[in-house]
Amino acid sequence: MSRILDQRILLLVISCLTRLQSTKVLSEWKKCGDQECETAMSRVQATTDYLGPDCRYLNFKAGEEIMVYSKLSRKNENLWMGSKGKDFGYFPKDAVKVEEVLIADEVEVLTKEADFLCLDGDQYTSE
């Protein structure tokens, strides 16, 4: 019985560590097309398949079109945030090529905790 309890505690610890990692702030700053980051900045096309490490990331296949709404800056400039259809999330800028720039003048704003939560249906989750 003690061994089963030890295994459950280990699983609980691993689960908690995974949650903490998936909600960590990826950057304190981001660049957007407006102060609210509601305007699409560019349209890009995936050059490779991408499968993100958790639900904060956008998964896609080569050739798919993505609308970019923000780009992390300063600490983590290699991640952009965008959408394809109803899916929304971060992806590496090196996995796409810019097809059309919609906003040339970028505004740098502070990120919010909500920027790094997963959207599951109509509810935010932390994994």
C-alpha positions as CSV (number, residue, x, y, z in Angstrom):
1,M,0.0,0.0,0.0
2,S,2.9,2.3,0.8
3,R,4.4,1.8,-2.6
4,I,1.1,2.8,-4.4
5,L,0.9,5.9,-2.2
6,D,4.6,6.8,-3.1
7,Q,3.8,6.4,-6.8
8,R,0.7,8.7,-6.5
9,I,2.7,11.3,-4.7
10,L,5.4,11.2,-7.4
11,L,2.7,11.6,-10.1
12,L,1.2,14.5,-8.3
13,V,4.6,16.2,-8.0
14,I,5.3,15.7,-11.7
15,S,1.8,17.0,-12.6
16,C,2.3,20.2,-10.5
17,L,5.8,20.8,-12.1
18,T,4.3,20.4,-15.6
19,R,1.6,23.0,-14.7
20,L,4.1,25.5,-13.4
21,Q,6.2,25.1,-16.5
22,S,3.3,25.5,-18.9
23,T,2.1,28.8,-17.3
24,K,5.5,30.5,-17.0
25,V,5.9,33.8,-18.7
26,L,7.7,33.4,-22.0
27,S,8.5,37.1,-22.2
28,E,7.6,40.3,-20.4
29,W,7.2,42.3,-23.6
30,K,5.5,41.8,-27.0
31,K,5.1,43.8,-30.2
32,C,1.7,44.3,-31.7
33,G,-0.1,46.3,-34.4
34,D,-2.1,48.2,-31.7
35,Q,-2.2,48.7,-27.9
36,E,-4.7,45.8,-27.5
37,C,-3.0,43.4,-29.9
38,E,-6.3,42.9,-31.7
39,T,-5.1,43.9,-35.2
40,A,-3.4,41.3,-37.4
41,M,0.1,42.3,-38.2
42,S,0.9,40.0,-41.0
43,R,-0.1,36.9,-42.9
44,V,2.5,34.1,-43.0
45,Q,2.7,30.6,-44.5
46,A,4.1,27.7,-42.6
47,T,7.3,26.4,-44.2
48,T,7.5,23.2,-42.1
49,D,5.2,21.1,-39.8
50,Y,5.2,22.3,-36.2
51,L,3.9,20.5,-33.0
52,G,4.2,22.7,-29.9
53,P,5.2,21.4,-26.5
54,D,1.9,22.4,-24.8
55,C,-1.5,23.9,-25.4
56,R,-0.1,27.5,-25.5
57,Y,1.4,26.7,-28.9
58,L,-0.2,26.6,-32.4
59,N,0.3,23.3,-34.3
60,F,0.4,23.4,-38.1
61,K,1.5,21.7,-41.2
62,A,3.7,23.1,-44.0
63,G,1.7,25.3,-46.4
64,E,-1.0,26.4,-43.9
65,E,-1.8,30.1,-43.6
66,I,-1.4,31.9,-40.2
67,M,-2.4,35.4,-39.1
68,V,0.1,37.0,-36.8
69,Y,-1.2,39.2,-33.9
70,S,1.9,39.6,-31.8
71,K,5.6,38.9,-31.5
72,L,7.3,38.3,-28.2
73,S,10.2,40.8,-27.8
74,R,13.4,41.3,-25.8
75,K,13.7,38.0,-23.9
76,N,12.2,35.6,-26.4
77,E,12.0,37.2,-29.9
78,N,11.8,33.9,-31.7
79,L,8.1,33.3,-30.8
80,W,5.2,34.8,-32.5
81,M,1.5,34.5,-31.6
82,G,-1.1,33.9,-34.3
83,S,-4.1,32.0,-35.4
84,K,-5.3,29.6,-38.1
85,G,-9.0,29.1,-38.2
86,K,-10.2,28.8,-34.6
87,D,-6.8,27.7,-33.3
88,F,-4.6,30.3,-31.6
89,G,-1.1,30.1,-30.0
90,Y,2.7,30.7,-30.1
91,F,5.0,29.3,-32.8
92,P,8.6,29.8,-33.8
93,K,9.1,32.6,-36.4
94,D,11.6,30.3,-38.2
95,A,8.8,27.9,-39.1
96,V,7.0,30.4,-41.3
97,K,7.7,32.9,-44.1
98,V,6.0,36.3,-44.3
99,E,3.5,36.5,-47.2
100,E,2.0,39.9,-46.5
101,V,2.8,42.7,-44.0
102,L,-0.4,44.3,-42.8
103,I,1.0,46.6,-40.0
104,A,4.5,48.1,-40.4
105,D,4.5,50.2,-37.3
106,E,4.8,47.9,-34.3
107,V,3.9,48.9,-30.7
108,E,5.7,47.3,-27.8
109,V,3.5,46.5,-24.8
110,L,3.8,44.6,-21.6
111,T,2.5,41.0,-21.6
112,K,-0.2,39.9,-19.2
113,E,-0.5,36.6,-17.3
114,A,-3.5,35.8,-19.6
115,D,-1.1,35.8,-22.6
116,F,0.4,32.5,-21.4
117,L,-2.7,30.5,-20.4
118,C,-4.2,27.9,-22.6
119,L,-7.6,28.5,-24.1
120,D,-9.7,25.3,-23.8
121,G,-13.1,25.8,-25.5
122,D,-14.4,29.0,-23.8
123,Q,-12.4,28.6,-20.6
124,Y,-8.8,29.5,-19.8
125,T,-6.8,26.7,-18.3
126,S,-3.3,26.4,-17.0
127,E,-2.9,22.8,-18.4
